[in-house]
Amino acid sequence: MTSYFTTERHANRLRLRINTPRKASFDQTSKTYRRRMDPKPKFVLETEKYVEQLKRWPKEGKHILAQYDSETIIVYQAFRKEIAEYADKNGKFGGPLYSFERMSWIKTNFLWMMYRSGWAEKDSKQERILAIRLWIPGFLEILRVSYSRKDAYGPNGPQEGFGDGGVRLQWDPDHDPHGTKQTRRAVQLGLKGDILKSFNNDWIRDISDITDFVKEQRQFVLNNDLDSLVTPRETVFVPQNADLCRHVQIDVEDT
């Protein structure tokens, strides 16, 4: 079975490097999106030409496409300006407009986030896009306690030790940059209550507002210039635990 751990060479290529510093910028040549923050450490979001990534992505099945290294994984969320600014400044969520009792959905797939948010143009509640770097053990715990529709596990429900938390798991059709539905399925996870508090307080490594990058890349989509479009570099993420893969219903090919 494929491991989510990569070779050291591959991990170095994918690693989200930590810097110290400010101001958002995108370097099309080096293909990295850099957001610099004064005191707060910052990560570099690795990107790659969309048309090149398309060649290696699975065409169908349920797969967690994500940017990750041996320690962390990126998830995306869209928020109104006030919530995003608080999170970007503090490295976690909070403030008067954020509720831990409301379901909060995370997505590992950048283009799935773009479809849901309309490239940050859908409405004022999704005008800012955040890239959130999570510790992998926290992400695996989210998967472990997640629960899908009632008929997904048979008459006896999920296997023992799984599906016992406040996380809703959904596999929805993935979409291309124009919003066209794909055969491949993308995962989204809805958190609320205690698990959302753990997500916020224990599992977030850091947060970066990538809205400027989103708007830059949206212009290539509007101009139907997908050869110039770059997106966060994503590969298939597969947990090492076979029971967890079965619980989440990931399509895994034995190697």
BELUR-V779348 format. One record per backbone hydrogen bond with DSSP energy under -1.0 kcal/mol. NH is the residue of the N-H (numbers start at 1). CO is the residue of the C=O. If there is no record, write none. Layout:
NH/CO
NH/CO
This chain:
11/7
12/8
13/9
14/10
15/11
17/15
19/42
21/37
23/36
25/34
27/32
31/27
32/27
33/45
34/25
36/23
42/19
45/33
47/31
48/231
50/229
53/49
54/50
56/53
57/53
63/185
65/63
66/235
69/72
73/134
74/67
75/132
76/107
77/130
79/128
84/80
85/81
86/82
87/83
88/84
89/85
90/86
91/87
104/191
106/189
107/76
113/109
114/110
115/111
116/112
117/113
118/114
119/114
122/117
126/123
128/79
130/77
131/208
132/75
133/206
134/73
135/203
136/71
139/135
140/136
141/137
142/138
143/139
144/140
145/141
147/167
152/149
157/154
162/159
163/144
165/145
167/165
168/190
169/147
170/188
172/186
174/184
176/180
179/176
182/174
185/61
186/172
188/170
189/106
190/168
191/104
193/100
197/193
198/194
199/195
200/196
201/197
202/198
203/198
205/133
206/133
208/131
210/129
214/210
215/211
216/212
217/213
218/214
221/217
222/218
223/219
224/221
225/220
228/225
231/48
233/46
235/66
237/64
245/241
246/242
247/243
248/244
249/245
250/245
251/62
